[in-house]
Amino acid sequence: MDMQALAAVLKDGGVVGAGGAGFPTYAKLDRRAETIIMNCAECEPLLKLHRQLLERYAREIVSAFHLVMETVGAKEAIIGIKKAYKKTVDALRGVISDFPGVRLGLLDEVYPAGDEVVLIYEVTGKVVRPGGLPIESGVIVFNVETLYNLYRALNKQEPVVDKVVSIVAEVNRPVTLRMPLGATVEDAVRLAGGSKIPDPVYFVGGPMMGNILPGTAPITKTTNAVLVLPENHYLVKRKRANSEIMLKRAAASCCQCTMCTDLCPRYLLGHPIQPHLFMRAATCKDVQDPNIFIDTFFCCSCGLCELYSCFQGLSPRSLMAEYKNGLRAAGVKPPVVQAAPVAKERELRKAPMKRLMARLDLTKYDVAAPLEDECVRVATVKIPLRQHIGAPAVPVVAPGDVVERGQVIAKPANGLSVAIHASITGRVRSADANNIVIDSTEKTV
């Protein structure tokens, strides 16, 4: 397929990275790619949607993956998947021989195997430059649902109007559902049987890198999970911690044991990020070496340092994020640097997923959450027009308009942008530069 034609399908179909920052997929297509990678590492604990989707639609997803490989002219296509996902691995082995150039890259059950820099090294041996893009190393990474959305756009002419979401933890029916975009977190929890606890806290996106959001928050193209947790849960307390208190605690108790640095996935790949030095400099207000602060740009915010490595419960990741945001606000940009050699001890310093879940008090929630792949119905959706990196889409509907599911309701803006489509059939209640609200005209459950 011609690359320009494929890019048009992706842009018009609203296909973006189905997780993370939601980078528009059409903009990733690049003839410099020697290798493309499908990310089925399911990075965050408790998430199950990618392995479930790939097991059920192995042939469809691999066919889309193979098409991208041929279109950009890559030499190989690697499916990065954990060995522990045996049913999905078996499903892939049943179809992969029909797609020349595609192979499996089997991964250990460790965190953060799904970080794209870590994943690229694990399956290719290449180290992405600190602060650099994978394409600089001749690599493009796509996640499973993104490729399935490409398959649907190409073969069924279906744009992205829904999102697969794992709804787990303190719910009566842990499940993975296909939710219409713009439905609320509370809708998802209700369809998972409701909360088992009073006053639940909604941890959206995953336990390590997710955020606490209100029940009214919309499901977007990047929403992978909703964890329903009690207010006194360890993760909730850590997320709500005050940064000034974090800093004072670090000043009082950081013993410079170096564990945060020793287990840092990016540091072990040679990136210049040393959380223990940052903690010392920040707590002592020592600015003699400004590079210690500038190097916070190279933190991937995986959270391993503060939620696993530090036995005193300090918060390097959160504090570095504040400094990094402050540098950006001041117009400081990350320097161009090269990675040091990969640490020889790296293999011995990986964080096992089971141990991580135990540390986070999540083991009891690691239960089946079966995939129900028919899109659920809701009464109202509030669809954000900024669901991806780049410029928000521009509305093309007005209050009172009747729209069909899949209809374009916002066109791509100039620059990096994609179309947004109606996720339900109904009448537009309101439309502005930020959101479009649609009330369903169909029966809901």
C-alpha positions as CSV (number, residue, x, y, z in Angstrom):
1,M,0.0,0.0,0.0
2,D,1.2,3.5,-0.8
3,M,2.4,5.3,2.4
4,Q,0.5,8.5,1.6
5,A,-2.7,6.5,1.2
6,L,-2.1,4.6,4.5
7,A,-1.4,7.9,6.3
8,A,-4.7,9.3,5.0
9,V,-6.6,6.2,6.3
10,L,-5.0,6.7,9.7
11,K,-5.6,10.4,9.9
12,D,-9.2,10.3,8.6
13,G,-10.0,7.3,10.8
14,G,-8.8,9.1,13.9
15,V,-6.1,6.4,14.7
16,V,-3.7,7.4,17.4
17,G,-1.6,5.6,19.9
18,A,-4.1,3.7,22.1
19,G,-2.3,4.5,25.3
20,G,0.4,6.9,26.6
21,A,0.3,10.3,24.9
22,G,-1.8,9.3,21.9
23,F,0.7,10.2,19.2
24,P,-1.1,10.3,15.8
25,T,-0.2,7.1,14.1
26,Y,0.0,8.5,10.6
27,A,2.9,10.7,11.7
28,K,4.9,7.7,12.7
29,L,5.2,6.3,9.2
30,D,8.7,6.7,8.1
31,R,10.9,5.0,5.4
32,R,13.9,5.2,7.8
33,A,12.4,2.4,9.7
34,E,14.4,-0.9,9.6
35,T,12.3,-2.5,12.3
36,I,8.7,-2.1,13.5
37,I,7.6,-3.4,16.8
38,M,4.2,-4.4,18.2
39,N,4.1,-3.7,21.9
40,C,2.1,-6.4,23.8
41,A,4.2,-6.2,27.0
42,E,1.1,-4.9,28.9
43,C,3.4,-2.7,30.9
44,E,1.2,-1.8,33.9
45,P,0.1,-4.3,36.5
46,L,-3.5,-5.6,36.2
47,L,-3.9,-4.5,32.6
48,K,-5.1,-7.3,30.4
49,L,-6.7,-5.7,27.3
50,H,-3.8,-6.0,24.9
51,R,-3.1,-9.7,25.3
52,Q,-6.9,-10.4,25.2
53,L,-7.4,-8.4,22.0
54,L,-4.3,-10.0,20.3
55,E,-5.4,-13.5,21.3
56,R,-8.9,-13.0,19.9
57,Y,-7.8,-11.2,16.7
58,A,-4.3,-12.5,16.1
59,R,-4.7,-12.8,12.3
60,E,-6.4,-9.5,11.8
61,I,-3.9,-7.6,14.0
62,V,-0.8,-9.3,12.5
63,S,-2.1,-8.7,9.0
64,A,-2.2,-4.9,9.7
65,F,1.2,-5.1,11.3
66,H,2.6,-6.8,8.2
67,L,1.0,-4.2,6.0
68,V,2.8,-1.4,7.9
69,M,6.1,-3.3,7.5
70,E,5.7,-3.6,3.8
71,T,4.4,0.0,3.4
72,V,7.4,1.6,5.2
73,G,9.9,-0.9,3.7
74,A,11.1,-2.2,7.1
75,K,13.2,-5.4,7.1
76,E,11.5,-7.0,10.0
77,A,8.4,-6.8,12.3
78,I,8.8,-8.0,15.9
79,I,5.9,-8.7,18.3
80,G,7.2,-7.9,21.8
81,I,5.1,-10.1,24.1
82,K,5.7,-11.6,27.5
83,K,6.3,-15.4,27.7
84,A,3.7,-15.5,30.5
85,Y,0.9,-14.7,28.0
86,K,0.8,-18.3,26.8
87,K,-2.7,-18.3,25.2
88,T,-1.8,-15.2,23.2
89,V,1.6,-16.6,22.2
90,D,-0.1,-19.8,21.0
91,A,-2.6,-17.8,18.9
92,L,0.3,-15.8,17.3
93,R,2.2,-19.0,16.5
94,G,-0.8,-20.3,14.7
95,V,-0.8,-17.4,12.2
96,I,2.7,-15.9,12.1
97,S,4.1,-18.2,9.5
98,D,1.7,-16.6,7.0
99,F,3.4,-13.2,7.3
100,P,7.0,-13.3,6.1
101,G,9.3,-11.0,8.1
102,V,7.2,-11.1,11.3
103,R,8.7,-12.8,14.4
104,L,8.1,-13.0,18.1
105,G,10.2,-11.2,20.7
106,L,9.6,-13.0,23.9
107,L,9.9,-11.0,27.1
108,D,10.3,-11.7,30.8
109,E,7.4,-10.8,33.2
110,V,9.1,-7.7,34.6
111,Y,8.3,-4.0,34.9
112,P,8.5,-1.8,32.8
113,A,8.9,-4.1,29.8
114,G,6.4,-2.0,27.9
115,D,8.4,1.2,28.1
116,E,9.3,1.6,24.4
117,V,13.0,2.3,25.1
118,V,13.2,-0.8,27.2
119,L,11.2,-2.8,24.7
120,I,13.4,-1.8,21.8
121,Y,16.5,-2.9,23.6
122,E,15.0,-6.2,24.7
123,V,14.0,-7.3,21.2
124,T,16.6,-5.6,19.0
125,G,19.6,-4.8,21.2
126,K,19.5,-1.1,20.1
127,V,19.7,1.7,22.7
128,V,17.6,4.7,21.8
129,R,19.5,8.0,22.4
130,P,18.5,9.7,25.7
131,G,15.7,12.1,24.9
132,G,15.6,10.8,21.3
133,L,12.9,9.2,19.2
134,P,12.9,5.5,18.3
135,I,13.0,6.4,14.6
136,E,16.6,7.7,15.1
137,S,17.5,4.1,15.8
138,G,15.5,2.9,12.8
139,V,12.5,1.7,14.9
140,I,8.8,2.4,15.1
141,V,6.7,1.1,17.9
142,F,2.9,0.5,17.8
143,N,0.7,-1.0,20.5
144,V,-1.8,-3.8,19.9
145,E,-5.0,-1.8,19.9
146,T,-3.6,0.8,17.6
147,L,-2.9,-1.9,15.0
148,Y,-6.4,-3.4,15.5
149,N,-7.9,0.1,14.9
150,L,-5.8,0.3,11.7
151,Y,-7.2,-3.1,10.6
152,R,-10.8,-1.9,11.3
153,A,-10.2,1.3,9.4
154,L,-8.8,-0.5,6.4
155,N,-11.0,-3.5,6.2
156,K,-14.3,-2.4,7.8
157,Q,-14.1,1.4,7.1
158,E,-14.7,1.9,10.9
159,P,-13.1,4.9,12.5
160,V,-12.0,5.0,16.1
161,V,-15.2,5.5,18.1
162,D,-14.5,3.2,21.1
163,K,-11.8,2.1,23.5
164,V,-11.1,-1.3,25.1
165,V,-10.7,-0.7,28.9
166,S,-9.9,-3.1,31.8
167,I,-12.1,-2.3,34.8
168,V,-10.6,-4.0,37.8
169,A,-9.9,-4.1,41.6
170,E,-12.9,-3.2,43.9
171,V,-15.6,-3.9,41.4
172,N,-18.2,-6.6,41.5
173,R,-17.4,-7.9,38.0
174,P,-13.8,-7.4,36.9
175,V,-14.1,-7.1,33.1
176,T,-12.6,-5.7,30.0
177,L,-15.2,-3.7,28.0
178,R,-15.3,-1.8,24.8
179,M,-16.5,1.7,25.8
180,P,-17.7,4.4,23.5
181,L,-15.4,7.4,23.5
182,G,-16.8,10.1,25.8
183,A,-18.6,7.8,28.2
184,T,-17.6,8.4,31.8
185,V,-15.4,6.5,34.2
186,E,-18.6,6.0,36.3
187,D,-20.3,4.4,33.3
188,A,-17.5,1.9,33.0
189,V,-17.6,1.1,36.7
190,R,-21.4,0.7,36.6
191,L,-21.1,-1.7,33.7
192,A,-18.5,-3.7,35.7
193,G,-21.1,-4.4,38.3
194,G,-20.5,-1.3,40.3
195,S,-18.1,-0.6,43.2
196,K,-17.8,-3.0,46.1
197,I,-16.8,-0.2,48.4
198,P,-18.2,3.1,49.5
199,D,-16.5,6.3,48.4
200,P,-14.3,4.6,45.7
201,V,-11.2,6.3,44.2
202,Y,-10.8,5.9,40.4
203,F,-7.2,5.3,39.4
204,V,-7.3,5.8,35.6
205,G,-4.5,4.5,33.3
206,G,-2.7,2.0,35.5
207,P,-1.3,1.8,39.0
208,M,2.2,2.9,38.2
209,M,1.7,5.8,35.8
210,G,-2.0,6.5,36.1
211,N,-3.8,9.4,37.8
212,I,-6.7,9.8,40.1
213,L,-9.7,11.2,38.1
214,P,-13.3,12.0,39.0
215,G,-16.0,9.6,38.0
216,T,-17.2,12.2,35.4
217,A,-13.9,12.0,33.5
218,P,-14.4,10.8,29.9
219,I,-13.0,7.6,28.4
220,T,-10.6,8.7,25.6
221,K,-8.5,7.0,22.9
222,T,-5.7,6.5,25.5
223,T,-7.7,5.1,28.5
224,N,-6.5,1.6,29.1
225,A,-7.8,0.9,32.6
226,V,-9.9,2.0,35.5
227,L,-8.8,0.7,38.9
228,V,-11.4,1.2,41.7
229,L,-9.5,1.5,45.0
230,P,-10.4,2.4,48.6
231,E,-9.3,5.8,49.9
232,N,-6.8,4.2,52.3
233,H,-5.0,2.2,49.6
234,Y,-1.3,2.7,49.5
235,L,-1.3,3.9,45.9
236,V,-4.0,6.5,46.6
237,K,-2.1,7.9,49.6
238,R,1.1,8.1,47.5
239,K,-0.6,9.8,44.7
240,R,-2.2,12.4,47.0
241,A,1.0,13.2,48.9
242,N,2.0,16.9,49.1
243,S,5.2,17.7,47.2
244,E,6.5,20.0,50.0
245,I,6.1,17.3,52.5
246,M,7.7,14.8,50.1
247,L,10.8,17.1,49.9
248,K,11.0,17.5,53.6
249,R,10.8,13.8,54.2
250,A,13.5,13.3,51.6
251,A,15.7,15.9,53.4
252,A,15.2,14.1,56.7
253,S,15.6,10.5,55.6
254,C,17.2,10.0,52.2
255,C,20.4,8.0,53.1
256,Q,21.8,8.0,49.5
257,C,21.6,4.2,49.4
258,T,21.4,4.6,45.5
259,M,18.6,1.9,45.2
260,C,16.5,4.3,43.1
261,T,19.3,4.7,40.6
262,D,20.5,1.1,40.8
263,L,17.1,-0.2,39.7
264,C,16.2,2.6,37.3
265,P,15.4,1.1,33.9
266,R,16.7,4.1,31.9
267,Y,19.9,4.4,33.9
268,L,20.6,0.7,33.4
269,L,20.4,1.4,29.6
270,G,23.0,4.2,29.9
271,H,20.8,7.2,30.1
272,P,22.1,10.0,32.3
273,I,19.4,9.9,35.0
274,Q,20.5,9.3,38.6
275,P,17.6,9.9,41.0
276,H,19.7,9.6,44.2
277,L,21.9,12.5,43.1
278,F,18.8,14.5,42.3
279,M,17.4,13.8,45.7
280,R,20.5,15.0,47.4
281,A,20.8,18.1,45.3
282,A,17.1,19.0,45.6
283,T,16.9,18.5,49.4
284,C,20.2,20.4,50.0
285,K,19.4,23.1,47.5
286,D,22.7,22.3,45.9
287,V,22.9,23.8,42.4
288,Q,26.7,23.5,41.9
289,D,26.0,20.9,39.2
290,P,23.0,22.0,37.2
291,N,23.1,18.9,35.0
292,I,21.7,16.9,37.9
293,F,18.5,18.9,37.5
294,I,18.6,19.1,33.7
295,D,18.9,15.3,33.6
296,T,15.4,15.0,35.0
297,F,14.4,15.4,31.3
298,F,15.5,11.8,30.8
299,C,13.2,10.3,33.5
300,C,10.4,8.2,31.8
301,S,8.2,8.5,35.0
302,C,7.8,4.8,35.2
303,G,7.5,5.2,39.0
304,L,9.7,2.2,39.9
305,C,12.1,4.4,42.0
306,E,9.3,5.6,44.4
307,L,6.9,2.7,44.4
308,Y,9.3,-0.2,44.4
309,S,13.0,0.7,44.9
310,C,13.0,3.1,47.9
311,F,12.5,1.3,51.2
312,Q,11.8,4.6,52.9
313,G,8.9,5.4,50.7
314,L,10.4,8.6,49.3
315,S,9.2,10.1,46.0
316,P,12.0,10.7,43.4
317,R,9.7,10.3,40.4
318,S,7.1,12.8,41.6
319,L,9.7,15.4,42.6
320,M,11.7,15.0,39.4
321,A,8.4,15.5,37.5
322,E,7.9,18.8,39.2
323,Y,11.4,20.0,38.4
324,K,11.1,18.8,34.8
325,N,7.8,20.7,34.4
326,G,9.4,23.8,35.9
327,L,12.3,23.6,33.4
328,R,10.0,23.3,30.5
329,A,7.9,26.2,31.7
330,A,11.2,28.2,31.8
331,G,11.9,27.3,28.2
332,V,14.8,24.9,29.0
333,K,15.2,22.1,26.5
334,P,16.9,18.8,27.1
335,P,20.5,18.6,25.9
336,V,21.6,16.3,23.1
337,V,23.6,13.5,24.8
338,Q,24.6,10.0,24.0
339,A,24.0,6.9,26.1
340,A,26.7,5.3,28.2
341,P,27.3,1.6,27.8
342,V,24.5,-0.7,29.0
343,A,25.1,-1.7,32.6
344,K,26.5,-5.2,32.9
345,E,24.3,-5.9,36.0
346,R,21.1,-4.9,34.2
347,E,19.8,-8.5,33.8
348,L,20.0,-8.9,37.6
349,R,18.2,-5.7,38.4
350,K,14.9,-6.2,36.6
351,A,11.7,-5.8,38.8
352,P,9.6,-9.0,38.7
353,M,5.9,-8.1,38.1
354,K,4.7,-10.4,40.9
355,R,6.9,-8.8,43.4
356,L,5.9,-5.4,42.3
357,M,2.2,-6.2,42.6
358,A,2.8,-7.5,46.1
359,R,4.7,-4.3,47.1
360,L,1.7,-2.3,45.8
361,D,-0.9,-4.4,47.5
362,L,-2.4,-5.4,44.2
363,T,-2.0,-9.2,44.2
364,K,-5.5,-9.8,45.4
365,Y,-6.9,-7.9,42.4
366,D,-5.0,-10.0,39.9
367,V,-8.0,-12.0,38.7
368,A,-9.6,-12.7,35.4
369,A,-11.2,-9.7,33.6
370,P,-12.7,-11.3,30.5
371,L,-13.0,-9.3,27.3
372,E,-16.5,-8.4,26.2
373,D,-15.9,-7.0,22.8
374,E,-19.3,-5.7,21.8
375,C,-19.4,-1.9,22.4
376,V,-21.6,-1.0,25.3
377,R,-24.4,1.6,25.1
378,V,-24.6,4.7,27.2
379,A,-27.1,7.6,27.3
380,T,-24.7,10.5,26.8
381,V,-21.1,11.0,25.7
382,K,-18.9,14.1,26.2
383,I,-16.1,13.7,23.5
384,P,-12.9,15.7,24.1
385,L,-11.5,17.2,20.9
386,R,-7.9,16.8,22.3
387,Q,-7.3,13.1,22.7
388,H,-3.9,13.1,21.1
389,I,-0.6,15.0,21.0
390,G,-0.8,17.9,18.6
391,A,-3.6,20.3,17.7
392,P,-7.2,19.5,18.8
393,A,-9.7,18.6,16.1
394,V,-12.0,21.4,14.9
395,P,-15.8,20.8,15.4
396,V,-17.9,20.5,12.2
397,V,-21.3,20.0,14.0
398,A,-23.6,22.3,16.0
399,P,-26.1,21.9,18.8
400,G,-29.3,20.3,17.5
401,D,-27.5,18.3,14.7
402,V,-28.4,14.6,14.5
403,V,-25.3,12.4,14.0
404,E,-24.7,8.8,13.3
405,R,-22.1,6.6,15.1
406,G,-18.9,6.9,13.1
407,Q,-19.7,10.2,11.5
408,V,-17.0,12.9,11.5
409,I,-17.9,15.5,14.1
410,A,-14.5,17.3,14.2
411,K,-12.0,17.6,11.3
412,P,-8.2,17.5,11.8
413,A,-6.7,20.8,12.5
414,N,-3.7,22.2,10.7
415,G,-0.5,20.5,11.7
416,L,-0.4,17.3,13.8
417,S,-4.0,16.3,14.3
418,V,-6.7,13.6,13.4
419,A,-10.4,13.5,12.9
420,I,-12.9,12.8,15.8
421,H,-16.0,10.8,15.2
422,A,-19.4,10.4,16.9
423,S,-19.2,7.4,19.3
424,I,-23.0,7.0,19.5
425,T,-26.0,7.9,17.3
426,G,-27.8,10.8,18.8
427,R,-28.4,14.6,18.9
428,V,-25.6,17.1,19.6
429,R,-26.4,18.9,22.8
430,S,-23.4,21.2,22.7
431,A,-20.2,21.7,20.7
432,D,-17.3,24.0,21.4
433,A,-13.5,24.1,20.9
434,N,-13.0,21.5,23.7
435,N,-15.8,19.0,23.8
436,I,-18.9,17.8,21.9
437,V,-21.7,16.4,23.9
438,I,-24.1,13.9,22.3
439,D,-27.3,12.5,23.8
440,S,-28.2,9.1,22.5
441,T,-31.4,8.5,20.5
442,E,-31.0,4.7,21.0
443,K,-32.1,2.5,23.9
444,T,-29.3,2.2,26.5
445,V,-28.7,-0.4,29.2
